[in-house]
Amino acid sequence: AHAYLLFFSNKGKVYRLRAFEVPVKERTARGTAIVNLLPLDPGEKVQTLIDTREFPADRYLLFATKLGQVKKTTFSEYDKSRREGFIAINLRDGDELVGVITTSGEDDIFMVSRGGMAIRFAETDVRPMGRDAAGVRGMALRSGDEVVSIDPGRDETSILIVTDAGFGKRTQLQHFNRQGRGGVGVRGIKLTAQRGRVVSAFMVALDDEILVTSSAGVLVRMPVREISSQGRDATGVRVMTLDAGTVVASVAPVLAVEETG
């Protein structure tokens, strides 16, 4: 209850609350609208939520934007409390923040684009910068493409890629060679008109579960082990059956919690 919650928005701002400031609801309750907790501007939405009790100087926050920029800043730079929020990353015209991850300073970083391209590079390729910096090029994008996710590689995990047409696959990390920061990457999933475009990508372990949500509000919970492990050029398997006119809106890992009682 006393942890800090850092809400990072698509506009590059960060807002901070204490966990106890979020109303407790029953499991089946609708919850509290985020606009009742944070002073978001019109068109602004929360992209990433990070909880922490401390703001260590030897840990980092790594940002990724839609146009392929990345920025690394020490966690301690965000130990501030302003009700109106403050700038977390300086965005260029037409750009948006798509994700923020916590890193050790020596991780391998994976970025995936909506067009199915993926790049793996060493975090040490990105030097630490101040809060107001715009960052550096993390991934070069083809015309019409954009970054949809960033995640650190972890031992004994695969990268899960899911498309808006309801297809997904797991791929072992060794299929992605480390490249220099700023390249175009390699194909992470083979896309066709029927298979759609990438909506989400993140690291999963075999015993994890995921939640897949459609644009119609339908929610499916499934074990990761039921999703085939395939090579980079595979098209994946169906992970959600969609009604006509609907797409996969989001995919998220199920967070492990301690059993009580």
N, C-alpha and C positions, 0 to 999 in steps of 0.2 A: 504493500500500500504506500510505502514511502519512496518507492523508486521514482525517478524522473522519466517522463515520457517526452521524447523529441519527435515532433510531427514535422516532416519535411514536405513542402508543397511543390507542385509543378512549376510555380513561379520562382522557385529558388529561395524561398523563405523557410525559416524554422521557428516553430512555436513550442513552448515548454510548459508542461503541466506536471503536477504530482499525481501519481496513480489514484490517490484517494479523492481527487477532484472529479474523477469520472464516476457518475452514479452507478451503484451496483443494481443490476437487474436480474430477474429470473431468466433461466436459460432460454425460455421460449418468448421472452419479451422482445419488442421491436428495437429497443435500445434508444440512445439519445442521439439526435442529429448532431453531426460534428460542428455545424454552424452555430449551435447553441453553446459550444465549448470553446471555439476558436474564432477570432475575428477575421475570417477569410474574405477576400475580395471576390466580386463577381467573376466567375470563370476559374477561380482558384480551387484546387482539390488536393487532398493529401495523397502523396505517392508512397511514402515510407514512414513507418513508425519504428523507432528504436527506443528500448527501455534500458536504463542504466542507473546504477547507484553512485557511480563515481565518474570522473572526467579525467582519466589518466593521460599524462603527457607522452607515454610510450605506446599508446594505441592511436589508431587513425580512423577517420571517416573518409571513405572514398566515394566520390560523386560521379554519376554518369548522366549525360544529357542526350536528348533525342538526336542531336546532330553529331554525336560521337566524341564530345569533349569529356575529359576526366579531370578530377581535381582531388588531391589528397591533403587533408588538414588534420592536425593533431586534435584529439578528442577535447583537450582542455580549452580549445578556442570557443567551444560552444557551452561553456559553463556560465551562462547568462540567463537572466529571467526578465523578459519583457512581454507584457500582456499582448502588445500589438505585433509581436514577432520581430525578427530581424533578418537581414540578408545572410544566407548561408553560402551562396555561390553567385557570382556575377554572370548572368546569362546574356548571351548575345541576342540580337534581334531575331525573332522567329524560333528561338530555341526554348526548350523546356527541360526541367529536371525529370528523369525517369526512375532513378533509383539511388539509394545510399546504402553502403555496407560498412561494417566495422572490420578493420584489418589489423594485422600485427606489424605491418611494415615490410614483411618478407613473403607475402602470399603470392600465389599465381592467380591472376584475374582473368575471368571469362566474360566477354561481352557478346550478346547475340542480337541480330537485327531482325526486323519484321520480315525481311526477304529471305531469312534462313541462313545468313552468313554468321560465322562465329570466329572470334579471335581469342587467343590465349597469350598473355604476356606477363612478365615479371613485374610485381608491384614496385620493385626497386627502380624500374624505368620511369616512375613518376615521382618527382621530388616533392617534398612537403611545401605547401603554399599557405598564404594567409586566407582568412575568411572571405575577403572581398575579391579574391583572384577569380579569373574566368577559367583557369585550367589549361590543359594542353590536349592535343589530338590523341584520343585513345583508339579510335577505329575510323578508317576511311570508308565512306559510304558511297554506293552507287546512286545514280539519280533516282529519286523517288523512294529511297530506302531510309530507314530510321532505326535507332537503337531502341530495343524494348526491355533489355534486362542487363544487369551486371551482378556477378556473384563470385566469391572466392572459391577456388578449387579446394576440396578437402579430401583427406585420405579415405579410401574405401567408399567413394561416392561416384555417381554417374551424373551427367547433365541431362535433365528432363526437358524436352522441348514439346510444346503443345500448340496446335494451330487453332484458329477461330472456327474452322470447319469440324472440329472435334477429333482430330487425329494427334497422336503423340508417340514419342519413343524415348527410350533411354540410350545413351551412348557413353561408353567408358572413356575416361579422361585421356587415356593413352592414345586415343585416336586423334587427339588435337596436339600437334607439336607447338612448343612455345615459339612465338614470333616476336619481333620487335613491336613496341607500341606504335600505333598509327597506321598499321597495315589494313588491307581489306579483309584479311582472314581467309577462312576456308568454308566450304559448304557444311553447315551443321545438320541440315535436313533438306531432303529433296521435295520441293513444292510443285504442285500442279494447280490448275484452276479448281479442281474438285477437292484438293487437300487444304486449300486456304492459305493464310499467312500466319506467321508466328504471333501468338498473343502473349506467351509467357515462357520463360526458361529459367531454371534454377537447379541447384545441386540436391540430389536425393540419395538416401541410403536404401538398401533393399527392404528394410523393415519399416520404412516410412509409409505414411498415407498422405493422400492429397485431396483437396476439395476443388471440384470443377463446377463453375457457376455459369449458366447460360444467360443470354440477354433477356430471357423471359422469367428469370428468377428461379429456375430449376437448379437444384443443388445435388451433386453426386459426390459421394465419398468413396474412394477406392484405394486399395493397397498398391504401392509402387511395384511390387513383384508381379502384378498382373499385367504390367506394361512391358512389352518385349524389349530386350536389349538388342539394338541394331547398330550397324555401322553408320558413318556420317552421311552417306549418300542414300540411305533408305528413306521411305516416305512415311513410315510409322504405321500404327494400328489405331483402330477407332477406340477412343476413350470415353466418348459421350455421344449418344444418339440425339440428334437435334430435330425439333419440329421445323416445318417449313418457315422460312423467314427469320429464324433465330440463329445466333452464333454463340460460340464460347466467349464470355465476357471477361472472365478472370480465372486464374488457377493459383492455388496457394497450398503450401505444406500444412499439414495438421501439426500443431505444436504439441509436443509431449508435455503432459502434466503429471504431477505426482498424485497417485490414488490416495484418498483420505477415507477415514472411517473403517 
